[in-house]
């Protein structure tokens, strides 16, 4: 269903102070949507704060040159965060993905809404404004600016272009449509520079990330006649390579570069334990349905989850379920 923009505008019009938040382990769609929407709301005369459960990863700090995004705890206390009229959650509908912000969000007595494009959802006790056909939450924010008659500026367009480009795999995923390019064109016309953003995203590699990529590639295994490819990152790999946890972003996509691969999985051990798992599909096996089994979510072609437990238990159980899903799909 498309977003009810009239209803969303009515909720926003009634608020003066607005909090924005998104998921932990934030990507460009999360951060770019927050920054873009914050700028749009300020054009409407609102006081806006961006409060996340984790600090912005170092490799994505370029998206926030004015350091607007604050982390709950180090940058802003819970009691201060509660002083708002409206709280908007962007790019997620899951409690588990809110991190420490989730507990404060539960206590919040003001109006709560969600603006998202993912399929699954928890009961966040919030009003949902979702369009699961949208290729990125950044696209929804760009549409909101147009509907709300807010002129795009570089402050709005740059982060939204980063959101749109990254969530479509730089316009190569099947979710990319003619309208995606029209939206991208509007953002370029109003200040986004694709070459600058691409360089900031993909041409600033650290030596640690390159070394980590080598480990990821060396561990790729294929099964089911090459249809399934999987790999992993273990906690000790960070110290061995000098990489950061944020350096794992998008490494799962290397598995899909293998000829004949239809489904890819990467298990990433987290510094505090447990595994972040990312799924990618270019067949009828739906990533979001597999992720939901482990409390995660996402899209048919890309999804993720967090699984507690040791590698010796998590990997066999996960791969067994993926194998069964792929056999049923065929």
Secondary structure by P-SEA (a helix, b strand, c coil): cccaaaaaaaaaaaccbbbbbbbccccaaaaaaaaaaaaaaaaaccbbbbbccccccccccccccccccccccccccccccccccbbbbcccccccccccaaaaaaacccbbbbbccccccccccbbbbcccccccaaaaaaaaaaaacccccccccaaaaaaaaaaacccccccccaaaaaaaaaaaaccccaaaaaaaccccccaaaaaaaaaaaaacccccccccccccccccccccccccccccccccccccccccccbbbbbbbccccccbbbbbbcccccaaaaaaaacccccccccccccccccccaaaaaaaaaaaaaaaac
